[in-house]
Amino acid sequence: MSMFSRVEGGQVLLTQRGVYTEAELYKRGEDLFVKLKSGFARLLTTNNTTAANVRWKEIEGVDFSTTSDGPRLTVTAPPAAQVQRRKLRAI
């Protein structure tokens, strides 16, 4: 079992020394991470990461909010089940 969970549909646009790449988005607790070569880098505020010379430009495929600690997934409650009503027929 991994300590990092893949965020389904989430992608991150990264830039490192002028080269742009796409990477898969991961989470651990409330923190968002990106997989780099042999490890993970946490996404920080102001588009920085914990990896030297790597910045994130955009996150796609998921709803997120920016906090002072970095981006966080926006948790949405599942829609409440609606009661199906039957139509009445005139006799």
N, C-alpha and C positions, 0 to 999 in steps of 0.2 A: 504494500500500500504506500502511496506517495504522500508526502507532506504538502504537496501543491496540487490543486485541482484545476483542471482545464475549464475555462469559461466557454461554454458552447456558443459558437457564433461570434466570439470576441476576437478582434484583431487590433494590433497596434502598429502604427507607422513610426519607425525609428529613423534617426539620422545619426551617423557617426562619421565625422570628418568629411562632410559633404555628400556622403553616400546614403541614399534612402533605401530601407528594407522593410518588409512586412514580417511581423512575428505574431505568434499565438499568445493570447492573453490567459494568464493563470491567476489564481487567488489562493491566499492562505489567511484564514480568519477574515478580517475586513480589508487587508492590504492587497493591492493588485501588483502583479509581477509580470515580467516578460522573460521568456526563455532565451538565453544567450549561450552559445557554444556548449560549455560544460556545466552551466549553472543557471541561476535566476537572478534578475536585478529588479528591485522594487521601484515602482513608479512613484515619484515624488511630486511635490507642488512645483509650479513654474516650469513644467515640462522637463525636469531633471530626472535622472535615475541614480541608483546607487553605484552604477558602473561608470568608470571614468570615460569621458568623451562620448557618452551615449545619451541622447535626448529623445524624448518621445514627442511626436507632433500631433497625433490624432488617435483616438480610440473609436472603433466602429463596431457595430453589431450588438452593442449592449447599452443600456441606460446607465449613466454614471453621474455622480455629483463630485464637485471639487471641494475638498476640505483643506484645512491648514496642514494636514498630514499627507496630502496627496489625493488622487482620485479614489472614490469608493463606489462600488456597485449600488445602484438605486434598487432597493428591495420594494417590490410591488406586491400587494396582497392579491391572491388569486381572486378572480371575479366570483361573487356570491352566486350560488345556484338560484336561478329564477324559477318560480313555481309556474308550471305550465297549466293554463286554464283551458278548459274545453269550451268550445262555442256551443251555445244553446240553440236548439232548433225549435222553430215554432211548430205547433201541432195543428 
